[in-house]
């Protein structure tokens, strides 16, 4: 894979923080774009939705223990500084 070092400095290093800053449009498109995009893209979405559906049908999602409430930081998308702690309770069918 060829990576332009002008877009990503040190392209071979694992550095997820590089995506916190603005990057040029189409410099990172993991599933490609347009009519010739990745054939696994739709499968990945279906797999994700199926997994989420199975969890929601079989478990009740409850808040985490006291003191584990999310501490929000506000950006374009709201994020939690300390993650989101949840508990799962098996549903009775």
HTML snippet that shows the backbone in 3Dmol.js (N, CA, C, O; Angstrom):
<script src="https://3Dmol.org/build/3Dmol-min.js"></script>
<div id="view" style="width:600px;height:400px;position:relative"></div>
<script>
const pdb = `
ATOM      1  N   UNK A   1       0.846  -1.176   0.000  1.00  0.00           N
ATOM      2  CA  UNK A   1       0.000   0.000   0.000  1.00  0.00           C
ATOM      3  C   UNK A   1       0.885   1.230   0.000  1.00  0.00           C
ATOM      4  O   UNK A   1       1.847   1.306   0.765  1.00  0.00           O
ATOM      5  N   UNK A   2       0.576   2.173  -0.833  1.00  0.00           N
ATOM      6  CA  UNK A   2       1.354   3.400  -0.927  1.00  0.00           C
ATOM      7  C   UNK A   2       0.632   4.511  -0.169  1.00  0.00           C
ATOM      8  O   UNK A   2      -0.548   4.772  -0.404  1.00  0.00           O
ATOM      9  N   UNK A   3       1.349   5.157   0.737  1.00  0.00           N
ATOM     10  CA  UNK A   3       0.772   6.240   1.531  1.00  0.00           C
ATOM     11  C   UNK A   3       1.603   7.492   1.296  1.00  0.00           C
ATOM     12  O   UNK A   3       2.832   7.454   1.351  1.00  0.00           O
ATOM     13  N   UNK A   4       0.926   8.590   1.037  1.00  0.00           N
ATOM     14  CA  UNK A   4       1.611   9.850   0.789  1.00  0.00           C
ATOM     15  C   UNK A   4       2.030  10.473   2.117  1.00  0.00           C
ATOM     16  O   UNK A   4       1.164  10.847   2.908  1.00  0.00           O
ATOM     17  N   UNK A   5       3.343  10.598   2.388  1.00  0.00           N
ATOM     18  CA  UNK A   5       3.789  11.171   3.667  1.00  0.00           C
ATOM     19  C   UNK A   5       3.405  12.637   3.842  1.00  0.00           C
ATOM     20  O   UNK A   5       3.474  13.161   4.954  1.00  0.00           O
ATOM     21  N   UNK A   6       3.000  13.311   2.757  1.00  0.00           N
ATOM     22  CA  UNK A   6       2.528  14.695   2.899  1.00  0.00           C
ATOM     23  C   UNK A   6       1.156  14.727   3.575  1.00  0.00           C
ATOM     24  O   UNK A   6       0.807  15.711   4.228  1.00  0.00           O
ATOM     25  N   UNK A   7       0.382  13.656   3.419  1.00  0.00           N
ATOM     26  CA  UNK A   7      -0.937  13.571   4.039  1.00  0.00           C
ATOM     27  C   UNK A   7      -0.810  13.012   5.449  1.00  0.00           C
ATOM     28  O   UNK A   7      -1.364  13.576   6.393  1.00  0.00           O
ATOM     29  N   UNK A   8      -0.080  11.901   5.601  1.00  0.00           N
ATOM     30  CA  UNK A   8       0.115  11.269   6.907  1.00  0.00           C
ATOM     31  C   UNK A   8       1.605  11.180   7.196  1.00  0.00           C
ATOM     32  O   UNK A   8       2.309  10.362   6.605  1.00  0.00           O
ATOM     33  N   UNK A   9       2.088  12.026   8.112  1.00  0.00           N
ATOM     34  CA  UNK A   9       3.491  11.897   8.489  1.00  0.00           C
ATOM     35  C   UNK A   9       3.667  10.577   9.219  1.00  0.00           C
ATOM     36  O   UNK A   9       2.784  10.160   9.968  1.00  0.00           O
ATOM     37  N   UNK A  10       4.771   9.931   9.014  1.00  0.00           N
ATOM     38  CA  UNK A  10       5.070   8.621   9.599  1.00  0.00           C
ATOM     39  C   UNK A  10       3.912   7.651   9.335  1.00  0.00           C
ATOM     40  O   UNK A  10       3.289   7.168  10.281  1.00  0.00           O
ATOM     41  N   UNK A  11       3.619   7.363   8.073  1.00  0.00           N
ATOM     42  CA  UNK A  11       2.433   6.574   7.728  1.00  0.00           C
ATOM     43  C   UNK A  11       2.453   5.141   8.235  1.00  0.00           C
ATOM     44  O   UNK A  11       1.392   4.529   8.357  1.00  0.00           O
ATOM     45  N   UNK A  12       3.613   4.588   8.532  1.00  0.00           N
ATOM     46  CA  UNK A  12       3.682   3.199   8.991  1.00  0.00           C
ATOM     47  C   UNK A  12       3.457   3.059  10.492  1.00  0.00           C
ATOM     48  O   UNK A  12       3.300   1.940  10.982  1.00  0.00           O
ATOM     49  N   UNK A  13       3.436   4.173  11.242  1.00  0.00           N
ATOM     50  CA  UNK A  13       3.230   4.131  12.694  1.00  0.00           C
ATOM     51  C   UNK A  13       1.741   4.083  13.017  1.00  0.00           C
ATOM     52  O   UNK A  13       0.931   4.733  12.356  1.00  0.00           O
ATOM     53  N   UNK A  14       1.385   3.298  14.049  1.00  0.00           N
ATOM     54  CA  UNK A  14       0.007   3.269  14.535  1.00  0.00           C
ATOM     55  C   UNK A  14      -0.224   4.530  15.351  1.00  0.00           C
ATOM     56  O   UNK A  14       0.358   4.689  16.424  1.00  0.00           O
ATOM     57  N   UNK A  15      -1.068   5.428  14.853  1.00  0.00           N
ATOM     58  CA  UNK A  15      -1.331   6.687  15.532  1.00  0.00           C
ATOM     59  C   UNK A  15      -2.775   7.118  15.251  1.00  0.00           C
ATOM     60  O   UNK A  15      -3.012   7.924  14.351  1.00  0.00           O
ATOM     61  N   UNK A  16      -3.750   6.586  16.017  1.00  0.00           N
ATOM     62  CA  UNK A  16      -5.137   6.961  15.759  1.00  0.00           C
ATOM     63  C   UNK A  16      -5.430   8.434  16.000  1.00  0.00           C
ATOM     64  O   UNK A  16      -6.426   8.954  15.495  1.00  0.00           O
ATOM     65  N   UNK A  17      -4.577   9.120  16.765  1.00  0.00           N
ATOM     66  CA  UNK A  17      -4.801  10.549  17.013  1.00  0.00           C
ATOM     67  C   UNK A  17      -4.697  11.379  15.739  1.00  0.00           C
ATOM     68  O   UNK A  17      -5.184  12.509  15.701  1.00  0.00           O
ATOM     69  N   UNK A  18      -4.074  10.842  14.703  1.00  0.00           N
ATOM     70  CA  UNK A  18      -3.943  11.611  13.456  1.00  0.00           C
ATOM     71  C   UNK A  18      -5.307  11.953  12.870  1.00  0.00           C
ATOM     72  O   UNK A  18      -5.427  12.906  12.100  1.00  0.00           O
ATOM     73  N   UNK A  19      -6.349  11.177  13.230  1.00  0.00           N
ATOM     74  CA  UNK A  19      -7.679  11.436  12.680  1.00  0.00           C
ATOM     75  C   UNK A  19      -8.455  12.472  13.496  1.00  0.00           C
ATOM     76  O   UNK A  19      -9.585  12.812  13.144  1.00  0.00           O
ATOM     77  N   UNK A  20      -7.861  12.976  14.585  1.00  0.00           N
ATOM     78  CA  UNK A  20      -8.513  14.026  15.367  1.00  0.00           C
ATOM     79  C   UNK A  20      -8.435  15.370  14.654  1.00  0.00           C
ATOM     80  O   UNK A  20      -9.289  16.235  14.850  1.00  0.00           O
ATOM     81  N   UNK A  21      -7.417  15.540  13.835  1.00  0.00           N
ATOM     82  CA  UNK A  21      -7.250  16.786  13.081  1.00  0.00           C
ATOM     83  C   UNK A  21      -7.890  16.628  11.708  1.00  0.00           C
ATOM     84  O   UNK A  21      -8.165  15.516  11.257  1.00  0.00           O
ATOM     85  N   UNK A  22      -8.118  17.745  11.063  1.00  0.00           N
ATOM     86  CA  UNK A  22      -8.673  17.685   9.713  1.00  0.00           C
ATOM     87  C   UNK A  22      -7.657  17.054   8.783  1.00  0.00           C
ATOM     88  O   UNK A  22      -6.474  17.391   8.820  1.00  0.00           O
ATOM     89  N   UNK A  23      -8.119  16.145   7.955  1.00  0.00           N
ATOM     90  CA  UNK A  23      -7.275  15.549   6.929  1.00  0.00           C
ATOM     91  C   UNK A  23      -7.919  15.823   5.587  1.00  0.00           C
ATOM     92  O   UNK A  23      -9.134  16.008   5.515  1.00  0.00           O
ATOM     93  N   UNK A  24      -7.137  15.852   4.527  1.00  0.00           N
ATOM     94  CA  UNK A  24      -7.722  16.135   3.213  1.00  0.00           C
ATOM     95  C   UNK A  24      -8.817  15.139   2.850  1.00  0.00           C
ATOM     96  O   UNK A  24      -8.728  13.949   3.153  1.00  0.00           O
ATOM     97  N   UNK A  25      -9.842  15.652   2.199  1.00  0.00           N
ATOM     98  CA  UNK A  25     -10.963  14.812   1.795  1.00  0.00           C
ATOM     99  C   UNK A  25     -10.466  13.665   0.915  1.00  0.00           C
ATOM    100  O   UNK A  25      -9.620  13.872   0.045  1.00  0.00           O
ATOM    101  N   UNK A  26     -10.979  12.485   1.133  1.00  0.00           N
ATOM    102  CA  UNK A  26     -10.643  11.263   0.406  1.00  0.00           C
ATOM    103  C   UNK A  26      -9.221  10.769   0.647  1.00  0.00           C
ATOM    104  O   UNK A  26      -8.750   9.900  -0.088  1.00  0.00           O
ATOM    105  N   UNK A  27      -8.511  11.301   1.666  1.00  0.00           N
ATOM    106  CA  UNK A  27      -7.178  10.777   1.961  1.00  0.00           C
ATOM    107  C   UNK A  27      -7.262   9.494   2.772  1.00  0.00           C
ATOM    108  O   UNK A  27      -6.308   8.716   2.790  1.00  0.00           O
ATOM    109  N   UNK A  28      -8.394   9.255   3.449  1.00  0.00           N
ATOM    110  CA  UNK A  28      -8.626   7.999   4.151  1.00  0.00           C
ATOM    111  C   UNK A  28     -10.062   7.583   3.910  1.00  0.00           C
ATOM    112  O   UNK A  28     -10.991   8.177   4.458  1.00  0.00           O
ATOM    113  N   UNK A  29     -10.238   6.590   3.109  1.00  0.00           N
ATOM    114  CA  UNK A  29     -11.563   6.081   2.796  1.00  0.00           C
ATOM    115  C   UNK A  29     -11.455   4.554   2.890  1.00  0.00           C
ATOM    116  O   UNK A  29     -11.159   3.893   1.895  1.00  0.00           O
ATOM    117  N   UNK A  30     -11.696   3.989   4.090  1.00  0.00           N
ATOM    118  CA  UNK A  30     -11.418   2.564   4.294  1.00  0.00           C
ATOM    119  C   UNK A  30     -12.215   1.621   3.395  1.00  0.00           C
ATOM    120  O   UNK A  30     -11.726   0.541   3.063  1.00  0.00           O
ATOM    121  N   UNK A  31     -13.423   1.999   2.994  1.00  0.00           N
ATOM    122  CA  UNK A  31     -14.219   1.138   2.130  1.00  0.00           C
ATOM    123  C   UNK A  31     -14.268   1.665   0.702  1.00  0.00           C
ATOM    124  O   UNK A  31     -15.053   1.180  -0.113  1.00  0.00           O
ATOM    125  N   UNK A  32     -13.441   2.647   0.397  1.00  0.00           N
ATOM    126  CA  UNK A  32     -13.412   3.309  -0.886  1.00  0.00           C
ATOM    127  C   UNK A  32     -14.692   4.134  -1.042  1.00  0.00           C
ATOM    128  O   UNK A  32     -15.396   4.387  -0.065  1.00  0.00           O
ATOM    129  N   UNK A  33     -14.981   4.540  -2.248  1.00  0.00           N
ATOM    130  CA  UNK A  33     -16.167   5.360  -2.483  1.00  0.00           C
ATOM    131  C   UNK A  33     -16.609   5.169  -3.928  1.00  0.00           C
ATOM    132  O   UNK A  33     -15.839   4.711  -4.773  1.00  0.00           O
ATOM    133  N   UNK A  34     -17.825   5.518  -4.190  1.00  0.00           N
ATOM    134  CA  UNK A  34     -18.327   5.436  -5.555  1.00  0.00           C
ATOM    135  C   UNK A  34     -18.792   4.043  -5.933  1.00  0.00           C
ATOM    136  O   UNK A  34     -18.963   3.182  -5.070  1.00  0.00           O
ATOM    137  N   UNK A  35     -18.998   3.822  -7.226  1.00  0.00           N
ATOM    138  CA  UNK A  35     -19.575   2.556  -7.684  1.00  0.00           C
ATOM    139  C   UNK A  35     -18.651   1.352  -7.515  1.00  0.00           C
ATOM    140  O   UNK A  35     -19.113   0.212  -7.577  1.00  0.00           O
ATOM    141  N   UNK A  36     -17.374   1.580  -7.304  1.00  0.00           N
ATOM    142  CA  UNK A  36     -16.442   0.455  -7.163  1.00  0.00           C
ATOM    143  C   UNK A  36     -15.899   0.341  -5.738  1.00  0.00           C
ATOM    144  O   UNK A  36     -14.740  -0.016  -5.530  1.00  0.00           O
ATOM    145  N   UNK A  37     -16.746   0.646  -4.772  1.00  0.00           N
ATOM    146  CA  UNK A  37     -16.298   0.575  -3.377  1.00  0.00           C
ATOM    147  C   UNK A  37     -16.190  -0.877  -2.924  1.00  0.00           C
ATOM    148  O   UNK A  37     -16.525  -1.796  -3.672  1.00  0.00           O
ATOM    149  N   UNK A  38     -15.728  -1.071  -1.717  1.00  0.00           N
ATOM    150  CA  UNK A  38     -15.466  -2.403  -1.163  1.00  0.00           C
ATOM    151  C   UNK A  38     -16.732  -3.261  -1.156  1.00  0.00           C
ATOM    152  O   UNK A  38     -17.783  -2.816  -0.696  1.00  0.00           O
ATOM    153  N   UNK A  39     -16.629  -4.485  -1.664  1.00  0.00           N
ATOM    154  CA  UNK A  39     -17.801  -5.359  -1.687  1.00  0.00           C
ATOM    155  C   UNK A  39     -18.176  -5.819  -0.278  1.00  0.00           C
ATOM    156  O   UNK A  39     -19.297  -6.280  -0.064  1.00  0.00           O
ATOM    157  N   UNK A  40     -17.257  -5.702   0.687  1.00  0.00           N
ATOM    158  CA  UNK A  40     -17.548  -6.098   2.058  1.00  0.00           C
ATOM    159  C   UNK A  40     -18.252  -5.026   2.868  1.00  0.00           C
ATOM    160  O   UNK A  40     -18.661  -5.280   4.000  1.00  0.00           O
ATOM    161  N   UNK A  41     -18.401  -3.834   2.312  1.00  0.00           N
ATOM    162  CA  UNK A  41     -19.010  -2.714   3.041  1.00  0.00           C
ATOM    163  C   UNK A  41     -20.425  -3.045   3.508  1.00  0.00           C
ATOM    164  O   UNK A  41     -20.739  -2.871   4.686  1.00  0.00           O
ATOM    165  N   UNK A  42     -21.272  -3.510   2.618  1.00  0.00           N
ATOM    166  CA  UNK A  42     -22.659  -3.831   2.981  1.00  0.00           C
ATOM    167  C   UNK A  42     -22.695  -4.996   3.966  1.00  0.00           C
ATOM    168  O   UNK A  42     -23.495  -4.993   4.902  1.00  0.00           O
ATOM    169  N   UNK A  43     -21.841  -5.983   3.763  1.00  0.00           N
ATOM    170  CA  UNK A  43     -21.784  -7.108   4.692  1.00  0.00           C
ATOM    171  C   UNK A  43     -21.400  -6.638   6.090  1.00  0.00           C
ATOM    172  O   UNK A  43     -21.982  -7.091   7.075  1.00  0.00           O
ATOM    173  N   UNK A  44     -20.431  -5.740   6.188  1.00  0.00           N
ATOM    174  CA  UNK A  44     -20.002  -5.220   7.490  1.00  0.00           C
ATOM    175  C   UNK A  44     -21.161  -4.521   8.194  1.00  0.00           C
ATOM    176  O   UNK A  44     -21.340  -4.687   9.400  1.00  0.00           O
ATOM    177  N   UNK A  45     -21.952  -3.739   7.453  1.00  0.00           N
ATOM    178  CA  UNK A  45     -23.106  -3.055   8.055  1.00  0.00           C
ATOM    179  C   UNK A  45     -24.162  -4.052   8.514  1.00  0.00           C
ATOM    180  O   UNK A  45     -24.719  -3.909   9.602  1.00  0.00           O
ATOM    181  N   UNK A  46     -24.440  -5.060   7.694  1.00  0.00           N
ATOM    182  CA  UNK A  46     -25.443  -6.069   8.068  1.00  0.00           C
ATOM    183  C   UNK A  46     -24.964  -6.841   9.295  1.00  0.00           C
ATOM    184  O   UNK A  46     -25.751  -7.096  10.207  1.00  0.00           O
ATOM    185  N   UNK A  47     -23.687  -7.216   9.330  1.00  0.00           N
ATOM    186  CA  UNK A  47     -23.149  -7.947  10.482  1.00  0.00           C
ATOM    187  C   UNK A  47     -23.253  -7.116  11.749  1.00  0.00           C
ATOM    188  O   UNK A  47     -23.605  -7.636  12.807  1.00  0.00           O
ATOM    189  N   UNK A  48     -22.946  -5.822  11.649  1.00  0.00           N
ATOM    190  CA  UNK A  48     -23.021  -4.943  12.812  1.00  0.00           C
ATOM    191  C   UNK A  48     -24.475  -4.814  13.298  1.00  0.00           C
ATOM    192  O   UNK A  48     -24.732  -4.897  14.499  1.00  0.00           O
ATOM    193  N   UNK A  49     -25.406  -4.616  12.392  1.00  0.00           N
ATOM    194  CA  UNK A  49     -26.816  -4.483  12.772  1.00  0.00           C
ATOM    195  C   UNK A  49     -27.360  -5.787  13.359  1.00  0.00           C
ATOM    196  O   UNK A  49     -28.135  -5.758  14.316  1.00  0.00           O
ATOM    197  N   UNK A  50     -26.964  -6.923  12.796  1.00  0.00           N
ATOM    198  CA  UNK A  50     -27.413  -8.212  13.307  1.00  0.00           C
ATOM    199  C   UNK A  50     -26.909  -8.439  14.725  1.00  0.00           C
ATOM    200  O   UNK A  50     -27.661  -8.884  15.592  1.00  0.00           O
ATOM    201  N   UNK A  51     -25.646  -8.136  14.958  1.00  0.00           N
ATOM    202  CA  UNK A  51     -25.071  -8.296  16.293  1.00  0.00           C
ATOM    203  C   UNK A  51     -25.783  -7.402  17.303  1.00  0.00           C
ATOM    204  O   UNK A  51     -26.141  -7.854  18.391  1.00  0.00           O
ATOM    205  N   UNK A  52     -25.986  -6.146  16.948  1.00  0.00           N
ATOM    206  CA  UNK A  52     -26.679  -5.212  17.835  1.00  0.00           C
ATOM    207  C   UNK A  52     -28.113  -5.671  18.097  1.00  0.00           C
ATOM    208  O   UNK A  52     -28.596  -5.585  19.227  1.00  0.00           O
ATOM    209  N   UNK A  53     -28.789  -6.153  17.068  1.00  0.00           N
ATOM    210  CA  UNK A  53     -30.154  -6.653  17.231  1.00  0.00           C
ATOM    211  C   UNK A  53     -30.201  -7.839  18.196  1.00  0.00           C
ATOM    212  O   UNK A  53     -31.088  -7.914  19.046  1.00  0.00           O
ATOM    213  N   UNK A  54     -29.253  -8.760  18.067  1.00  0.00           N
ATOM    214  CA  UNK A  54     -29.203  -9.919  18.970  1.00  0.00           C
ATOM    215  C   UNK A  54     -28.970  -9.492  20.415  1.00  0.00           C
ATOM    216  O   UNK A  54     -29.581 -10.042  21.331  1.00  0.00           O
ATOM    217  N   UNK A  55     -28.105  -8.532  20.621  1.00  0.00           N
ATOM    218  CA  UNK A  55     -27.849  -8.047  21.982  1.00  0.00           C
ATOM    219  C   UNK A  55     -29.113  -7.414  22.559  1.00  0.00           C
ATOM    220  O   UNK A  55     -29.494  -7.708  23.692  1.00  0.00           O
ATOM    221  N   UNK A  56     -29.766  -6.546  21.783  1.00  0.00           N
ATOM    222  CA  UNK A  56     -30.952  -5.842  22.280  1.00  0.00           C
ATOM    223  C   UNK A  56     -32.134  -6.775  22.516  1.00  0.00           C
ATOM    224  O   UNK A  56     -32.934  -6.533  23.419  1.00  0.00           O
ATOM    225  N   UNK A  57     -32.259  -7.841  21.719  1.00  0.00           N
ATOM    226  CA  UNK A  57     -33.357  -8.786  21.916  1.00  0.00           C
ATOM    227  C   UNK A  57     -33.128  -9.689  23.119  1.00  0.00           C
ATOM    228  O   UNK A  57     -34.090 -10.143  23.739  1.00  0.00           O
ATOM    229  N   UNK A  58     -31.879  -9.955  23.458  1.00  0.00           N
ATOM    230  CA  UNK A  58     -31.577 -10.914  24.524  1.00  0.00           C
ATOM    231  C   UNK A  58     -31.169 -10.289  25.853  1.00  0.00           C
ATOM    232  O   UNK A  58     -31.136 -10.977  26.873  1.00  0.00           O
ATOM    233  N   UNK A  59     -30.860  -9.002  25.855  1.00  0.00           N
ATOM    234  CA  UNK A  59     -30.393  -8.364  27.086  1.00  0.00           C
ATOM    235  C   UNK A  59     -31.075  -7.021  27.290  1.00  0.00           C
ATOM    236  O   UNK A  59     -31.399  -6.310  26.338  1.00  0.00           O
ATOM    237  N   UNK A  60     -31.281  -6.701  28.550  1.00  0.00           N
ATOM    238  CA  UNK A  60     -31.735  -5.363  28.942  1.00  0.00           C
ATOM    239  C   UNK A  60     -30.475  -4.566  29.246  1.00  0.00           C
ATOM    240  O   UNK A  60     -29.607  -5.045  29.976  1.00  0.00           O
ATOM    241  N   UNK A  61     -30.361  -3.384  28.713  1.00  0.00           N
ATOM    242  CA  UNK A  61     -29.175  -2.561  28.927  1.00  0.00           C
ATOM    243  C   UNK A  61     -29.456  -1.609  30.081  1.00  0.00           C
ATOM    244  O   UNK A  61     -30.411  -0.833  30.043  1.00  0.00           O
ATOM    245  N   UNK A  62     -28.617  -1.678  31.104  1.00  0.00           N
ATOM    246  CA  UNK A  62     -28.786  -0.888  32.319  1.00  0.00           C
ATOM    247  C   UNK A  62     -27.595   0.046  32.505  1.00  0.00           C
ATOM    248  O   UNK A  62     -26.514  -0.217  31.979  1.00  0.00           O
ATOM    249  N   UNK A  63     -27.785   1.136  33.250  1.00  0.00           N
ATOM    250  CA  UNK A  63     -26.643   2.014  33.525  1.00  0.00           C
ATOM    251  C   UNK A  63     -25.576   1.279  34.331  1.00  0.00           C
ATOM    252  O   UNK A  63     -25.864   0.293  35.010  1.00  0.00           O
ATOM    253  N   UNK A  64     -24.358   1.765  34.249  1.00  0.00           N
ATOM    254  CA  UNK A  64     -23.267   1.170  35.013  1.00  0.00           C
ATOM    255  C   UNK A  64     -23.427   1.437  36.496  1.00  0.00           C
ATOM    256  O   UNK A  64     -24.399   2.052  36.936  1.00  0.00           O
ATOM    257  N   UNK A  65     -22.465   0.969  37.246  1.00  0.00           N
ATOM    258  CA  UNK A  65     -22.476   1.173  38.693  1.00  0.00           C
ATOM    259  C   UNK A  65     -22.382   2.663  39.012  1.00  0.00           C
ATOM    260  O   UNK A  65     -21.890   3.435  38.189  1.00  0.00           O
ATOM    261  N   UNK A  66     -22.848   3.085  40.198  1.00  0.00           N
ATOM    262  CA  UNK A  66     -22.712   4.494  40.586  1.00  0.00           C
ATOM    263  C   UNK A  66     -21.245   4.927  40.527  1.00  0.00           C
ATOM    264  O   UNK A  66     -20.341   4.181  40.904  1.00  0.00           O
ATOM    265  N   UNK A  67     -21.041   6.129  40.055  1.00  0.00           N
ATOM    266  CA  UNK A  67     -19.684   6.665  39.924  1.00  0.00           C
ATOM    267  C   UNK A  67     -19.050   6.401  38.567  1.00  0.00           C
ATOM    268  O   UNK A  67     -17.930   6.841  38.305  1.00  0.00           O
ATOM    269  N   UNK A  68     -19.771   5.674  37.694  1.00  0.00           N
ATOM    270  CA  UNK A  68     -19.214   5.391  36.365  1.00  0.00           C
ATOM    271  C   UNK A  68     -19.926   6.191  35.275  1.00  0.00           C
ATOM    272  O   UNK A  68     -19.811   5.865  34.094  1.00  0.00           O
ATOM    273  N   UNK A  69     -20.655   7.226  35.659  1.00  0.00           N
ATOM    274  CA  UNK A  69     -21.388   8.017  34.683  1.00  0.00           C
ATOM    275  C   UNK A  69     -20.407   8.624  33.673  1.00  0.00           C
ATOM    276  O   UNK A  69     -19.299   9.014  34.043  1.00  0.00           O
ATOM    277  N   UNK A  70     -20.810   8.703  32.404  1.00  0.00           N
ATOM    278  CA  UNK A  70     -19.926   9.279  31.387  1.00  0.00           C
ATOM    279  C   UNK A  70     -19.615  10.740  31.692  1.00  0.00           C
ATOM    280  O   UNK A  70     -20.480  11.487  32.146  1.00  0.00           O
ATOM    281  N   UNK A  71     -18.391  11.132  31.440  1.00  0.00           N
ATOM    282  CA  UNK A  71     -17.974  12.527  31.537  1.00  0.00           C
ATOM    283  C   UNK A  71     -17.823  13.028  30.108  1.00  0.00           C
ATOM    284  O   UNK A  71     -16.853  12.700  29.424  1.00  0.00           O
ATOM    285  N   UNK A  72     -18.787  13.824  29.664  1.00  0.00           N
ATOM    286  CA  UNK A  72     -18.842  14.191  28.258  1.00  0.00           C
ATOM    287  C   UNK A  72     -17.866  15.295  27.902  1.00  0.00           C
ATOM    288  O   UNK A  72     -17.626  16.223  28.675  1.00  0.00           O
ATOM    289  N   UNK A  73     -17.308  15.163  26.697  1.00  0.00           N
ATOM    290  CA  UNK A  73     -16.567  16.257  26.088  1.00  0.00           C
ATOM    291  C   UNK A  73     -17.294  16.549  24.785  1.00  0.00           C
ATOM    292  O   UNK A  73     -17.657  15.632  24.049  1.00  0.00           O
ATOM    293  N   UNK A  74     -17.498  17.790  24.513  1.00  0.00           N
ATOM    294  CA  UNK A  74     -18.337  18.186  23.400  1.00  0.00           C
ATOM    295  C   UNK A  74     -17.476  18.593  22.215  1.00  0.00           C
ATOM    296  O   UNK A  74     -16.671  19.521  22.290  1.00  0.00           O
ATOM    297  N   UNK A  75     -17.667  17.886  21.142  1.00  0.00           N
ATOM    298  CA  UNK A  75     -17.006  18.164  19.871  1.00  0.00           C
ATOM    299  C   UNK A  75     -18.097  18.130  18.815  1.00  0.00           C
ATOM    300  O   UNK A  75     -19.266  18.358  19.126  1.00  0.00           O
ATOM    301  N   UNK A  76     -17.739  17.854  17.596  1.00  0.00           N
ATOM    302  CA  UNK A  76     -18.759  17.716  16.550  1.00  0.00           C
ATOM    303  C   UNK A  76     -19.671  16.553  16.921  1.00  0.00           C
ATOM    304  O   UNK A  76     -20.890  16.638  16.770  1.00  0.00           O
ATOM    305  N   UNK A  77     -19.080  15.476  17.403  1.00  0.00           N
ATOM    306  CA  UNK A  77     -19.828  14.326  17.918  1.00  0.00           C
ATOM    307  C   UNK A  77     -19.522  14.247  19.408  1.00  0.00           C
ATOM    308  O   UNK A  77     -18.354  14.268  19.797  1.00  0.00           O
ATOM    309  N   UNK A  78     -20.549  14.156  20.246  1.00  0.00           N
ATOM    310  CA  UNK A  78     -20.333  14.089  21.683  1.00  0.00           C
ATOM    311  C   UNK A  78     -19.618  12.800  22.041  1.00  0.00           C
ATOM    312  O   UNK A  78     -20.012  11.725  21.588  1.00  0.00           O
ATOM    313  N   UNK A  79     -18.570  12.895  22.851  1.00  0.00           N
ATOM    314  CA  UNK A  79     -17.792  11.731  23.279  1.00  0.00           C
ATOM    315  C   UNK A  79     -17.739  11.708  24.792  1.00  0.00           C
ATOM    316  O   UNK A  79     -18.030  12.704  25.454  1.00  0.00           O
ATOM    317  N   UNK A  80     -17.364  10.562  25.329  1.00  0.00           N
ATOM    318  CA  UNK A  80     -17.177  10.432  26.765  1.00  0.00           C
ATOM    319  C   UNK A  80     -15.689  10.302  27.053  1.00  0.00           C
ATOM    320  O   UNK A  80     -14.995   9.514  26.410  1.00  0.00           O
ATOM    321  N   UNK A  81     -15.196  11.078  28.022  1.00  0.00           N
ATOM    322  CA  UNK A  81     -13.777  11.016  28.404  1.00  0.00           C
ATOM    323  C   UNK A  81     -13.433   9.688  29.061  1.00  0.00           C
ATOM    324  O   UNK A  81     -12.309   9.204  28.928  1.00  0.00           O
ATOM    325  N   UNK A  82     -14.382   9.100  29.763  1.00  0.00           N
ATOM    326  CA  UNK A  82     -14.106   7.890  30.538  1.00  0.00           C
ATOM    327  C   UNK A  82     -14.850   6.666  30.001  1.00  0.00           C
ATOM    328  O   UNK A  82     -15.018   5.685  30.726  1.00  0.00           O
ATOM    329  N   UNK A  83     -15.291   6.705  28.767  1.00  0.00           N
ATOM    330  CA  UNK A  83     -16.019   5.576  28.193  1.00  0.00           C
ATOM    331  C   UNK A  83     -17.463   5.574  28.645  1.00  0.00           C
ATOM    332  O   UNK A  83     -17.910   6.500  29.323  1.00  0.00           O
ATOM    333  N   UNK A  84     -18.183   4.552  28.277  1.00  0.00           N
ATOM    334  CA  UNK A  84     -19.581   4.397  28.673  1.00  0.00           C
ATOM    335  C   UNK A  84     -19.708   3.019  29.312  1.00  0.00           C
ATOM    336  O   UNK A  84     -19.599   1.994  28.638  1.00  0.00           O
ATOM    337  N   UNK A  85     -19.937   3.011  30.600  1.00  0.00           N
ATOM    338  CA  UNK A  85     -20.040   1.756  31.350  1.00  0.00           C
ATOM    339  C   UNK A  85     -21.499   1.336  31.412  1.00  0.00           C
ATOM    340  O   UNK A  85     -22.351   2.100  31.865  1.00  0.00           O
ATOM    341  N   UNK A  86     -21.787   0.128  30.960  1.00  0.00           N
ATOM    342  CA  UNK A  86     -23.145  -0.405  30.962  1.00  0.00           C
ATOM    343  C   UNK A  86     -23.145  -1.780  31.608  1.00  0.00           C
ATOM    344  O   UNK A  86     -22.109  -2.435  31.718  1.00  0.00           O
ATOM    345  N   UNK A  87     -24.326  -2.202  32.030  1.00  0.00           N
ATOM    346  CA  UNK A  87     -24.513  -3.567  32.523  1.00  0.00           C
ATOM    347  C   UNK A  87     -25.557  -4.231  31.653  1.00  0.00           C
ATOM    348  O   UNK A  87     -26.479  -3.569  31.177  1.00  0.00           O
ATOM    349  N   UNK A  88     -25.428  -5.519  31.440  1.00  0.00           N
ATOM    350  CA  UNK A  88     -26.407  -6.271  30.672  1.00  0.00           C
ATOM    351  C   UNK A  88     -27.131  -7.237  31.602  1.00  0.00           C
ATOM    352  O   UNK A  88     -26.509  -7.911  32.424  1.00  0.00           O
ATOM    353  N   UNK A  89     -28.450  -7.295  31.463  1.00  0.00           N
ATOM    354  CA  UNK A  89     -29.263  -8.229  32.250  1.00  0.00           C
ATOM    355  C   UNK A  89     -30.005  -9.114  31.260  1.00  0.00           C
ATOM    356  O   UNK A  89     -30.730  -8.623  30.396  1.00  0.00           O
ATOM    357  N   UNK A  90     -29.815 -10.430  31.396  1.00  0.00           N
ATOM    358  CA  UNK A  90     -30.449 -11.394  30.485  1.00  0.00           C
ATOM    359  C   UNK A  90     -31.952 -11.216  30.523  1.00  0.00           C
ATOM    360  O   UNK A  90     -32.547 -11.170  31.600  1.00  0.00           O
ATOM    361  N   UNK A  91     -32.570 -11.114  29.361  1.00  0.00           N
ATOM    362  CA  UNK A  91     -34.029 -11.005  29.264  1.00  0.00           C
ATOM    363  C   UNK A  91     -34.667 -12.365  29.483  1.00  0.00           C
ATOM    364  O   UNK A  91     -34.120 -13.390  29.075  1.00  0.00           O
ATOM    365  N   UNK A  92     -35.824 -12.369  30.128  1.00  0.00           N
ATOM    366  CA  UNK A  92     -36.603 -13.593  30.295  1.00  0.00           C
ATOM    367  C   UNK A  92     -37.517 -13.714  29.090  1.00  0.00           C
ATOM    368  O   UNK A  92     -38.311 -12.809  28.834  1.00  0.00           O
ATOM    369  N   UNK A  93     -37.430 -14.807  28.344  1.00  0.00           N
ATOM    370  CA  UNK A  93     -38.267 -14.971  27.139  1.00  0.00           C
ATOM    371  C   UNK A  93     -39.437 -15.846  27.446  1.00  0.00           C
ATOM    372  O   UNK A  93     -40.260 -16.107  26.569  1.00  0.00           O
TER     373      UNK A  93
END
`;
const viewer = $3Dmol.createViewer("view");
viewer.addModel(pdb, "pdb");
viewer.setStyle({}, {cartoon: {color: "spectrum"}});
viewer.zoomTo();
viewer.render();
</script>
